[in-house]
Amino acid sequence: MDGGYDIRPTSERTFTFLTLFAIWFGAGISIAEFWAGALLTPALPLLTAIAVIIIGHLIGNAVMGLIAIEGEETGVPTMVLSRGALGIKGSVLPSILNYLQLIGWTAIMLIVGANAMNAVSKHFGFESYALWVVLLGLLVTAWTYIGPKNWDKLEKAAAALLLVLSIWLTYVTLKQFSLNEILSKPGTGEMGTMLALDLVIAMPLSWAPLIADYSRFAKDKSSAFWGTYIGYFISSSLFYFVGALTNMAIGESDPIGIIAAYGIGIPAMLIIVFSTVTTTFLDVYSAAITYKNISPRADARKQVLLVGALGTLLALVFPVDQYESFLLLIGGAFVSLTAIMITDYFLVKKGYNAEELLDENGKFAGYNRKALIIWALGFVFYMLLAVEGLFGVHIPVLSDVGFKLGSSIPTFVLVSVLYYLSERW
């Protein structure tokens, strides 16, 4: 029994549909989702934004579900699965990028959570950003450290509480405004519908490098796919909706400001604490498991402590805007990688198993140069489409395509086609 801290095929297949539902439901209840939803309005009319939120999650969550199936069938984490397409040595670079981005996202979530806690605690006459960062960092690290075999009851209890609190938050939000009046407001048109769809799809796609880390513990394929799909679909869509609704109604895109304005006190604190923990522990655990793909002899439990400490330290020292663009840049690499992994597993159908993926002298030893070149081309293409939005640099044709279609969908399609043709030829 490895307690879920090894990258070899796990024998601990204990996660039911409800366990995975709870894990991904908790992941979707996040201030990041609220912010992303607020980006859609008032550029789009609220009804259009709602349609985009639903369609985007239907598409993006399908990618999550497919990676979940790969994890359940092989019993290994996502970065080990990437060996099938990139080769064992070829998988090291994306693993390093994933490790770095997960430490960064740990810090971002702690920063956002601590700021929100500060906004609420001011109503009780107390504030201390550093204290909230440290407390949330310790809670996230402890939650992660207990390991997958102990998450079942904790995650289900947290998901039940978050469900009640989220329904209540939605009710409070809707009570503040006249929904009919908001629905009749026209959009301002700064964003096209396809670009908005890309913004929604990008969120579930950003979880792709982590999915199999959890679905490998699933009891069966159905639990892996539907637990992941439905859990994240419900909570992420709901928080996108609340963000879009609030920004459309009062022009407030900052969830921290909303929480403070509503004056909802203790329930708001509970939402912040539990949502921060149930989202961020996934980053910490997956960073530790990803490091094992780089250095198989590493102690994953020590990595959990290290990643938790580094994330907390970053949150204390650096302002969020220092590395948010860097994290978005790294995230672009995983749209391309996800396209390759899904195409390789479900369309090319190499039929690899866990033993082959872990055999350092076997057929996956070394690099798959074709896959690495296509991965790099996909990343460059993604950046060319996104560069105007990120840095304000206009590139003729490509920037126009990026504005109309976004970056994720065109990159995913291009990389999938290139990789499939390269393998068939």
Residue pairs with C-beta under 8 A, 6 or more apart in sequence:
1 11
1 12
1 149
2 8
2 10
2 12
3 12
3 147
3 148
3 149
4 10
4 12
4 147
4 148
4 149
4 217
5 147
5 288
5 289
5 292
5 300
5 301
6 292
6 300
7 76
7 77
7 80
7 289
7 292
7 293
7 296
7 358
8 76
8 354
8 358
9 74
9 75
9 76
9 216
9 354
9 355
10 75
10 216
10 217
12 148
12 149
12 217
13 75
13 217
13 218
13 219
14 149
14 152
14 217
14 219
15 23
15 148
15 152
15 214
15 215
15 217
15 218
15 219
15 223
15 224
15 227
16 218
16 219
16 223
16 227
17 222
17 223
17 226
17 227
18 156
18 227
19 151
19 152
19 155
19 156
19 217
19 223
19 227
20 68
20 214
20 215
20 218
20 223
20 224
20 227
20 228
20 231
21 159
21 226
21 227
21 230
21 231
22 155
22 156
22 158
22 159
22 231
23 151
23 155
23 214
23 227
23 231
23 278
23 282
24 64
24 227
24 228
24 231
24 232
24 235
25 159
25 162
25 163
25 231
25 232
25 234
25 235
26 155
26 158
26 159
26 162
26 235
26 274
26 275
26 277
26 278
26 279
27 207
27 231
27 232
27 235
27 236
27 278
27 279
27 282
28 231
28 232
28 233
28 234
28 235
28 236
28 237
28 238
28 239
29 162
29 166
29 235
29 238
29 239
29 271
29 274
29 275
29 278
29 279
30 109
30 236
30 239
30 275
30 279
31 112
31 113
31 116
31 255
31 256
31 272
31 275
32 108
32 109
32 112
32 203
32 279
33 203
33 235
33 236
33 239
33 240
33 243
34 239
34 240
34 242
34 243
34 255
34 258
35 243
35 253
35 254
35 255
36 199
36 200
36 203
36 240
36 243
37 49
37 53
37 239
37 240
37 241
37 242
37 243
37 244
37 245
37 247
38 243
38 244
38 246
38 247
38 252
38 253
38 254
38 255
39 191
39 196
39 199
39 243
39 253
40 49
40 52
40 53
40 191
40 196
40 199
40 200
40 240
40 243
40 244
40 247
41 49
41 187
41 244
41 245
41 247
41 248
42 185
42 187
42 188
42 247
42 248
42 251
43 187
43 188
43 189
43 190
43 191
43 196
44 52
44 187
44 191
44 193
44 196
45 183
45 185
45 186
45 187
46 182
46 183
46 185
46 244
46 245
46 248
47 183
48 187
48 193
48 196
49 196
49 244
49 248
50 241
50 244
52 193
52 196
52 197
52 200
53 200
53 237
53 240
53 241
53 244
54 237
55 197
55 200
56 196
56 197
56 198
56 199
56 200
56 201
56 203
57 200
57 204
57 232
57 233
57 236
57 237
57 240
58 233
59 197
59 201
60 200
60 201
60 202
60 203
60 204
60 205
61 204
61 228
61 229
61 232
61 233
62 229
63 204
63 205
63 208
63 338
63 342
64 204
64 207
64 208
64 211
64 228
64 229
64 232
65 224
65 225
65 226
65 228
65 229
66 225
66 342
66 345
66 346
67 78
67 81
67 208
67 211
67 212
67 215
67 338
67 341
67 342
68 211
68 212
68 214
68 215
68 218
68 224
68 225
68 227
68 228
68 229
69 215
69 221
69 224
69 225
70 81
70 212
70 215
70 341
70 345
71 77
71 78
71 81
71 211
71 212
71 213
71 214
71 215
71 216
71 218
71 224
72 215
72 216
72 218
72 220
72 221
72 223
72 224
72 225
73 221
74 80
74 81
74 212
74 216
74 352
74 353
74 354
74 357
75 216
75 354
76 212
76 216
76 354
76 357
76 358
77 212
77 213
77 216
77 286
77 289
77 290
77 292
77 293
78 208
78 209
78 210
78 211
78 212
78 213
78 286
78 341
79 91
79 94
79 95
79 98
79 209
79 289
79 290
79 293
80 91
80 293
80 354
80 357
80 358
81 212
81 341
81 345
81 357
82 91
82 94
82 95
82 337
82 341
83 90
83 91
83 293
83 357
83 364
84 341
84 344
84 345
84 350
84 352
84 357
84 364
85 340
85 341
85 344
85 368
85 371
85 419
86 94
86 340
86 367
86 368
86 371
86 372
86 375
87 364
87 365
87 366
87 367
87 368
87 371
88 357
88 360
88 364
88 365
88 366
89 365
89 366
89 367
90 366
90 367
90 368
90 371
90 372
91 293
92 293
92 294
93 372
94 209
94 333
94 334
94 337
94 375
95 290
95 291
95 293
95 294
96 294
97 330
97 333
97 334
98 209
98 286
98 287
98 290
98 334
99 287
99 290
99 291
99 294
100 330
101 327
101 330
101 331
102 210
102 283
102 284
102 286
102 287
102 290
102 307
103 283
103 287
103 307
103 310
103 311
103 314
104 314
104 323
104 326
104 327
104 330
105 280
105 283
105 327
106 140
106 280
106 283
106 284
106 287
106 307
106 308
106 310
106 311
106 312
106 314
106 315
107 310
107 311
107 312
107 314
107 315
107 318
107 323
108 315
108 320
108 324
108 327
109 276
109 279
109 280
109 283
110 133
110 136
110 137
110 140
110 276
110 280
110 311
110 312
110 315
111 133
111 315
111 320
112 256
112 276
112 320
113 132
113 136
113 272
113 273
113 275
113 276
113 280
114 129
114 132
114 133
114 136
114 315
115 129
115 256
116 255
116 256
116 259
116 268
116 272
117 132
117 136
117 269
117 272
117 273
118 127
118 128
118 129
118 132
119 256
119 257
119 259
119 260
120 259
120 260
120 265
120 268
120 269
120 272
121 127
121 128
121 132
121 269
122 260
123 260
123 263
123 265
124 265
130 316
133 312
133 315
133 316
134 312
134 316
136 273
136 276
136 277
136 280
137 308
137 309
137 311
137 312
137 315
138 308
138 312
139 273
139 276
139 277
140 276
140 277
140 280
140 281
140 284
140 308
140 311
141 284
141 304
141 305
141 308
141 309
141 312
143 154
143 277
143 281
144 281
144 284
144 285
144 288
144 304
144 308
145 301
145 304
145 305
145 308
146 154
148 214
148 217
148 285
155 278
158 274
158 277
158 278
159 231
159 278
161 270
161 274
162 235
162 271
162 274
162 275
162 278
165 267
165 270
165 271
165 274
166 235
166 238
166 239
166 271
168 267
169 242
169 264
169 267
169 268
169 271
170 238
170 241
170 242
172 262
172 264
173 242
173 245
173 246
173 258
173 262
174 245
176 249
176 262
177 245
177 249
177 250
182 245
182 248
182 249
185 248
192 403
192 404
194 404
194 405
194 406
194 409
195 402
195 403
195 404
195 405
195 406
197 406
197 409
198 405
198 406
198 407
198 408
198 409
199 406
200 240
201 406
201 408
201 409
202 331
202 335
202 406
202 407
202 408
203 236
203 240
204 232
204 236
205 334
205 335
205 338
205 408
205 412
206 331
206 334
207 232
207 282
208 334
208 337
208 338
208 341
209 286
209 290
209 334
209 337
209 338
210 282
210 283
210 286
211 228
213 282
213 285
213 286
213 289
214 228
214 282
215 224
215 227
215 228
218 224
218 227
243 253
243 255
246 252
246 253
246 255
246 258
247 253
252 258
252 261
259 268
259 272
262 268
280 311
283 307
283 311
284 304
284 307
284 308
284 311
285 304
287 303
287 307
288 300
288 301
288 303
288 304
288 307
289 300
291 298
291 300
291 303
292 298
292 300
292 303
314 323
325 390
325 391
328 386
328 390
329 383
329 390
332 379
332 382
332 383
332 386
332 407
332 411
333 375
333 379
333 382
335 378
335 382
335 407
335 408
335 411
335 412
335 415
336 374
336 375
336 377
336 378
336 379
336 381
336 382
336 411
336 412
336 415
337 375
338 412
339 378
339 411
339 412
339 413
339 415
339 416
339 419
340 371
340 374
340 375
340 378
340 415
340 416
340 419
342 416
343 415
343 416
343 419
343 420
344 350
344 371
344 419
344 423
347 416
347 420
348 419
348 420
348 423
348 424
352 364
356 362
356 363
356 364
357 364
359 365
370 419
370 422
370 423
371 419
371 422
374 415
374 418
374 419
374 422
375 415
377 415
377 418
378 411
378 414
378 415
378 418
381 410
381 411
381 414
381 415
382 407
382 408
382 411
384 395
384 398
384 402
385 398
385 399
385 401
385 402
385 405
385 406
385 407
385 410
385 411
386 402
386 407
387 393
387 395
387 399
387 402
388 394
388 395
388 399
388 402
388 403
389 402
389 403
401 410
402 410
